Amino acid sequence: MASSPGQQIPELQFLTLDQWVATAKDANLETEDGIRQAFGALRDAAKGQFAPLLGKALADYSAANGGELPSELQQLRQYFQTPVDDSLLQRHQLLHSGNFAGVAPGETLVAEIAPVDAVYDGRVSVGLNPDGSRTWGRQHPFRPP
């Protein structure tokens, strides 16, 4: 993947060495399609590591601001336990703002903007439940919000 910078996303920093090795072990790296599939699996695993962190930051922001949602994702930066780079937030879009009470239960609040590979990438979405718990999911193949 280092030789394919266009295939990289900042979420890859959340993968463990074991995740990289397991994906490479199961991949067919002899074909372009197999490589694309492996890269997609790595990106999906990485997004799966980041989504709960994003959901927690969103829930903590809302709790600290009387149920209000941020008007821009950069407002969540201080709510991450470990600082995150803006490049992580720039890959997502806020779908709702204002008071959380006006959002339908289970509604997606934050979604990934675009895939690297629309065939092999899933889309991550994040939301909140009325009790303040977080939700996140992956939709495969990638479908725009």
VENWOWO-V61760 format. One record per residue. N is the residue number from 1. PSI is psi in whole degrees, -180 to 180 (999 if undefined). OMEGA is omega in degrees with one decimal (NA if undefined). NEAR is the number of other C-alpha atoms within 8 Angstrom. Layout:
BEGIN
N;PSI;OMEGA;NEAR  N;PSI;OMEGA;NEAR
END
This chain:
BEGIN
1;-27;179.1;7  2;-30;179.6;4  3;2;179.2;4  4;71;-175.3;7  5;-27;178.7;7  6;-13;179.5;5  7;-5;-175.0;8  8;149;172.6;9  9;155;-177.1;6  10;-23;180.0;7  11;-18;-179.7;12  12;-23;179.4;11  13;-18;-177.9;6  14;-7;-180.0;8  15;146;174.9;11  16;164;177.0;6  17;-38;179.1;6  18;-38;179.2;6  19;-40;177.7;9  20;-47;-177.2;10  21;-45;-179.2;8  22;-41;179.4;8  23;-44;179.4;11  24;-38;-179.0;9  25;-38;-177.2;6  26;-6;-173.1;6  27;153;170.0;10  28;95;-176.0;8  29;15;179.9;9  30;-15;-178.9;6  31;155;177.6;7  32;-41;178.8;7  33;-42;178.1;6  34;-39;177.9;11  35;-44;177.9;12  36;-41;179.6;10  37;-43;178.3;10  38;-44;178.0;13  39;-41;177.9;10  40;-42;178.2;12  41;-41;177.8;11  42;-45;179.5;12  43;-43;179.9;13  44;-42;178.3;10  45;-41;179.9;9  46;-43;177.9;13  47;-34;176.6;11  48;-26;175.4;10  49;-35;-176.9;11  50;-35;-174.2;10  51;-46;178.7;12  52;-33;177.1;12  53;-42;177.2;9  54;-43;178.3;10  55;-41;178.7;14  56;-43;178.4;11  57;-41;178.6;12  58;-45;179.3;12  59;-42;-179.8;12  60;-40;177.1;9  61;-49;-177.9;13  62;-43;179.4;13  63;-39;-178.3;10  64;-14;-175.3;7  65;35;173.9;8  66;35;178.6;6  67;1;178.2;10  68;146;173.6;12  69;155;178.9;13  70;155;174.8;11  71;-15;173.9;8  72;149;-173.8;6  73;-27;-179.9;10  74;-21;177.3;7  75;-16;-180.0;8  76;-13;-172.0;11  77;-44;-176.6;10  78;-8;-178.1;7  79;0;173.7;10  80;137;179.8;12  81;-36;175.0;5  82;133;-178.3;4  83;141;177.9;7  84;149;177.7;7  85;146;179.0;6  86;-27;-178.5;7  87;-30;177.0;7  88;-44;-178.2;10  89;-32;-178.2;10  90;-16;178.0;7  91;0;-176.7;9  92;160;176.8;10  93;144;176.6;11  94;124;-175.9;11  95;-16;178.7;8  96;150;171.1;8  97;-178;-176.2;10  98;-155;-176.9;9  99;136;-178.8;9  100;-27;-179.1;10  101;-24;-179.6;7  102;4;-177.6;6  103;135;179.5;8  104;143;177.6;6  105;136;178.8;7  106;1;-178.9;8  107;139;175.4;8  108;130;179.9;10  109;-33;-179.7;11  110;134;179.2;12  111;152;174.8;14  112;139;-175.0;12  113;-52;-173.9;9  114;149;177.8;7  115;160;168.8;10  116;-42;-179.2;7  117;105;-174.6;8  118;-19;179.8;9  119;-42;-171.9;6  120;-6;-179.9;12  121;141;169.6;15  122;165;178.8;14  123;133;177.3;16  124;139;174.4;13  125;152;-176.8;13  126;142;177.1;16  127;-176;176.9;13  128;149;173.2;17  129;160;179.6;10  130;-27;178.9;7  131;3;178.4;5  132;-7;178.1;8  133;160;-174.3;8  134;152;172.3;12  135;151;171.0;11  136;156;-179.0;11  137;168;176.5;8  138;134;178.2;9  139;126;-178.8;9  140;132;-1.9;9  141;172;-177.4;10  142;128;172.7;12  143;133;-178.8;8  144;153;178.3;6  145;999;NA;5
END
